[in-house]
Amino acid sequence: MAFKIIEGCVNCWACAPLCPSQAIVAAKPHFLIDARQCTECEGEYADPQCASICPIEGVILDGLGVPVNPPGSLTGIPPERLAAARAEIRAR
Amino acid sequence: MLELKVQTQGGCASSGCGGSADRLAHLPEAIRAKVNNHPCFSEDAHHHYARMHVAVAPACNIQCHYCNRKYDCANESRPGVVSELLTSDQAVKKVLAVAATIPQMTVLGIAGPGDPLANPERTLETFRQLAEKAPDIRLCVSTNGLALPDLVDELCQYNIEHVTITINCVDPDVGANIYPWIFWNNRRIKGRKAAEILIQRQQEGLEKLVARGVLVKVNSVLIPGVNDTHLQEVSRVVKAKGAFLHNVMPLIAEPEHGTFYGLMGQRGPTSAELTALQDACAGDMAMMRHCRQCRADAVGMLGEDRGQEFTLDKIEHLEIDYDAAMQRRAEVQAEIEAKRAAQRQPTGATLVSLDTLKRQLPQKTEPRPVLMAVATTGGGVIDQHFGHAREFLIYEASAQDVRFIGVRKVDLYCTGTDTCGEAETRLEQTIRALDGCEVVLCARIGYEPWGRLEAAGIAPNGEHALEPIEDAIAAVYRELLDAGRLAPVAAEPERLSA
């Protein structure tokens, strides 16, 4: 099993130096996780390191494809508030 | 530990002898020598010297409710926003290119766009190379403080003169409403516990730096309803621990920034609220009212950004003679110091002795103070066309002195003008930014804005073009006084009924 970085990653480098398996690649347009290297930090840390420092919700998926940091979990912004604000800004 | 004789504030605090530069007059001599040509720390120096930030530090180890890590817009001028991330080598090249082109440059700071000390290799490598290749440039770093205590020794190794710690609270209950999480000891920690650790680390870092003789400035973001009543306590605590400056900055929060505060309707402070808090803290320590809340890749004088002249593609093939550039900086900066010394001398007819004014009038019927705005490109003189000004320096003239209050930007936010559809015009924005001011001093001004300003109750004044700012303000204040326009503020109702 391996984690995955998807579109939305802002390439902030926070995760890369923390990975105990050097599985994170500074790819373009965004960083990627080498699935062959990733151990999900099993046996290394209690929490997966990349997903524990990543500031962007929804861009790291676990082995089952589920976002480790779902919408609202990091910023505290309720997803419905975010959606409403985006709609307001678009309507201007 | 810094053991220096502290000068008491002398009788030199009014405009004639250095003006607002003397806000730092209470500092020990050795510290004043270090900040004399630092545009961020010395209000007077910011008229003359340039600084730059290099964006080498993208990662962050905490989340703040006023920050959105996704944001990057070239039209934005908020802290933490950058256009181009640099490696340490690229950053060093850029610094040397800028310092060769802008000889007024005295300071290089690393301020992000993440937390510089959460990226210690990139940050420290940049400092290491610069300490070697451009030893005349002062090096600064800013940080949220979480990683600071462990890096103090290394920072000292590279001659870092100034460290800025952003401290928004010293109470974890307040912090829990500012910081949703921190990354600490390989875990993401949330809530009050996160704030408690962060505060402890910030205070420990502050103490260690002061013990090593490094100058520490504390930045605080004023968040109405969250830490506004708490910041005086922050000021007291950090001063007691040896911070030499406290910079209270206004929260910038708009929904389009995508930050927690912006989206949840948290407002920023008004100019009046900011000034009131800075005044309340000023009794405790020197405040920094000319702060422009620069981008993490800003280049040039404060208030200007010449970053576009020094993009990677433009500097890549530059050949720079480091020694010649350093020599030229030394010459230009010596000229600036001579000019500053001359400006501190009374300049003749325009200078009004405010002490005289004060003595003529009994204390109780003192003329009321007046806020005046100034359009300037720097150099301490009124030299900018009203229509070109993107920011105004705000001064308060009173019977006592001419006091620098702060900076008001016309377009601090990307308001969508030009490119993103309908928005208020620049002139409307400017007039709104000048709220509370009665006079605006500029080099020149057009016919239409003249009329619109007058209609808004702000008197345009182009008669003091190219004069030193504080002398001109004192002269205008004197004219208002002579014209009988400065009647004391009406007595309070209680007194009338008593």
Contacts between the chains, C-beta under 8 A, distances in Angstrom:
chain1	res1	chain2	res2	distance
A	10	B	69	5.9
A	10	B	70	5.7
A	11	B	58	7.2
A	11	B	85	7.8
A	12	B	58	4.5
A	12	B	59	5.3
A	12	B	60	7.1
A	12	B	69	6.3
A	12	B	114	6.1
A	13	B	58	5.0
A	13	B	59	4.7
A	13	B	114	8.0
A	13	B	119	6.9
A	14	B	58	7.6
A	14	B	59	3.7
A	14	B	60	6.5
A	14	B	61	7.4
A	14	B	114	7.1
A	14	B	118	7.1
A	14	B	183	7.8
A	17	B	121	7.9
A	18	B	186	7.6
A	45	B	186	5.2
A	46	B	186	7.6
A	46	B	187	6.9
A	47	B	186	6.9
A	47	B	187	5.4
A	47	B	188	7.0
A	49	B	186	6.4
A	52	B	183	6.2
A	52	B	186	7.0
A	52	B	187	6.0
A	52	B	188	4.4
A	53	B	59	7.7
A	53	B	61	6.8
A	53	B	183	4.3
A	53	B	188	7.0
A	55	B	60	6.4
A	55	B	63	6.0
A	55	B	69	4.3
A	56	B	69	6.4
A	56	B	70	6.6
A	74	B	63	6.3
A	74	B	180	6.7
A	74	B	181	6.6
A	75	B	63	7.1
A	75	B	65	8.0
A	75	B	180	6.6
A	75	B	260	5.3
A	76	B	65	7.3
A	76	B	180	4.9
A	76	B	260	5.5
A	77	B	260	5.4
A	77	B	263	5.3
A	77	B	264	6.9
A	81	B	263	5.8
A	81	B	264	6.9
A	82	B	263	6.3
A	85	B	255	4.8
A	85	B	263	5.0
A	88	B	255	6.8
A	89	B	255	6.3
A	89	B	256	5.5
A	92	B	416	7.9
A	92	B	421	7.0
